[in-house]
Amino acid sequence: MKSVLRSGKRRTAIARAIIKEGTGRVLINGKPIEIVEPEIVQMKLMEPFYFLDAKSKESIDINVKVKGGGYMGQADAARTAIARALLAWLDSEELRIKFSEYDRHMIVGDPRRREPKHFGGPGARAKYTKSYR
């Protein structure tokens, strides 16, 4: 049986998507995509499927495992993993162009990360205040 494994990242969230032949089920951490909460996350996860025809969508099962980060970071990572896996499974240049025109981050990861804390302050850019001037 053929299967495809692809990953996606967003900040500290990492997602792995596995596509196999099946009946059209999509599971995110073991839960069907239709019952994922909050609704904005569910809408973000469904974006790659808007560009597929019904035949392609109903002939595959997708299992996504996500860890790390917050719920929106996980949603972005899972969306990227799903889109990359679909591209590898279908091997369609037309689909790649559609994804790129809609949102480039569906295929290409977002490289932005948190800047580390520096000395002299409570965070990366903020400095401790002085009151003796």
C-alpha positions in Angstrom: 0.0 0.0 0.0 1.3 3.4 -1.0 1.7 6.1 1.7 3.2 9.6 1.9 4.7 11.3 4.9 5.3 15.0 5.0 5.8 17.5 7.8 5.1 21.2 8.5 6.3 23.7 11.1 5.2 27.0 12.5 7.1 28.6 15.4 7.4 25.7 17.9 4.6 23.5 16.5 5.5 20.5 14.4 3.0 18.4 12.4 3.3 15.1 10.5 0.8 14.2 7.9 0.4 10.6 6.5 -1.7 10.0 3.4 -2.9 6.5 2.5 -5.6 5.2 0.2 -8.9 5.2 1.9 -12.4 6.6 2.2 -11.8 10.3 2.8 -11.3 10.5 6.5 -9.1 13.2 7.9 -7.9 12.9 11.5 -6.1 15.6 13.5 -4.5 14.0 16.6 -7.0 11.2 16.4 -10.1 13.5 16.1 -12.1 13.9 12.9 -11.4 17.3 11.3 -15.2 18.1 11.5 -15.1 18.3 15.4 -11.9 20.3 15.8 -12.4 23.3 18.1 -12.2 26.4 17.8 -14.0 26.8 14.5 -11.3 29.2 13.1 -8.8 26.4 13.5 -11.1 24.0 11.7 -11.5 26.5 8.8 -7.7 26.9 8.5 -7.2 23.1 8.4 -9.8 22.7 5.6 -8.1 25.2 3.3 -6.0 22.7 1.3 -9.1 20.6 0.5 -10.9 23.6 -1.2 -8.6 23.1 -4.2 -9.2 19.3 -4.6 -11.8 17.6 -6.7 -14.3 15.3 -5.0 -12.8 12.1 -6.4 -9.3 12.9 -5.1 -10.7 13.9 -1.7 -12.7 10.7 -1.2 -10.0 8.3 -2.2 -7.5 9.1 0.5 -7.2 9.0 4.3 -5.1 11.6 6.1 -3.8 11.2 9.6 -2.1 14.3 11.1 -0.2 14.3 14.4 0.7 17.8 15.8 2.6 18.8 19.0 4.1 21.9 20.5 3.0 25.5 20.2 -0.4 27.0 20.6 -3.6 26.1 18.8 -3.1 28.5 15.9 0.6 27.5 15.5 -0.5 23.9 15.4 -3.2 24.7 12.8 -0.7 26.4 10.5 1.8 23.5 10.9 -0.9 20.9 10.2 -2.2 22.9 7.2 1.3 23.1 5.7 1.9 19.3 6.3 -1.5 18.4 4.7 -0.8 20.6 1.7 2.7 19.2 1.2 1.5 15.7 1.5 -1.3 16.3 -1.0 1.3 17.7 -3.5 3.5 14.6 -3.0 0.5 12.2 -3.3 -1.1 13.8 -6.4 2.1 15.0 -8.1 0.3 17.9 -9.6 2.0 21.1 -10.7 -1.4 22.8 -11.3 -2.2 22.2 -7.6 1.1 23.6 -6.5 0.4 26.8 -8.5 -3.1 27.1 -6.9 -1.7 26.7 -3.4 1.0 29.3 -4.1 -1.4 31.9 -5.5 -3.8 31.4 -2.5 -1.2 31.5 0.2 2.5 30.7 -0.2 2.8 29.5 3.4 0.7 26.4 2.5 3.8 25.0 0.8 6.8 27.1 2.1 7.2 27.3 5.9 7.3 30.6 7.8 10.8 31.0 9.1 10.0 33.5 11.9 10.8 32.4 15.4 10.9 34.0 18.8 13.9 36.2 19.5 15.8 35.0 22.6 16.0 37.1 25.7 19.0 39.4 26.1 20.7 40.6 29.3 19.7 43.9 30.8 15.9 43.4 30.5 12.9 41.2 31.1 12.6 40.2 27.4 14.3 40.4 24.0 14.0 44.1 23.4 12.6 45.7 26.7 15.1 47.0 29.2 14.8 47.4 33.0 13.8 50.9 34.0 15.9 53.3 36.1 14.6 56.0 38.4 17.8 57.6 39.6 18.6 60.0 36.7 
